[in-house]
Structures are given as structure tokens and as C-alpha cells.
Amino acid sequence: MTDEKQIMSLKTQPTPSSVSDMDGNDSAVASHNANKDLPLLGLFAVGFGVLSILPFVPGGFLFAPLSLILGLIALFIGQIGYGLGAVVLSMVGIMSSPILMGLIGVATFLSWLGALF
């Protein structure tokens, strides 16, 4: 990092060298994309959330807590849309995973609720 005032963040900037439009004029497209940041943390959080609800992914129960943690971090750093999406997807992943439901003791809680009624 050459500039002392430059702050490290969890966002990256795309490289303008690989982007060009249909006419071969890559300066307009490159200048448009060079100003935007990619929210990598939010994208990874949503990706892990999607992986946590897919039934054919082995070890999918590991992706739900990871998506929840990354989604909460994304919320705190300002990636609100990705963070909320990741938290919702991770909750769906937790509720659809029998392993995670067993770990948090949902069956015991539901049997306790049944004893009350």
C-alpha cells in the first residue's frame, strides 16, 4: 500500500483491463466499472446461504452458520441488501437442516411446548 491514508476494506475494485464493449471501445466501459466496488463479503455470504439450503450439497449444514456470521458482518460494514439476504437464507438453511435442528435442541423445546397444552 503506497498511500498512508488508504484504508484496507473488504471490497475490491474490478480491473478495467479485461472489460470492453461490443465495438471494441474499452475506455467507456472500463471507466464505468472502475468506479464501482464489488461487495465480496456480501456475495460470499449469500452464496453460502444458497449452498446451505440446497439438498444435494454434502456438508450443507456447515454453510448455514458461516452464512449467518458473514451476513451479520456484511450488515455491519454497510452491505445491507446482501447481509439481509444472507441472514434470511441462513435461517432457512438452519430450519431445513436436521443436524442443526438437533444441535440447537428444537425437538426438546417442541416436546416441552406440547406438555404445556
Order of alpha helices (4+ residues) and beta strands (2+ residues): alpha-alpha-alpha-alpha-alpha-alpha
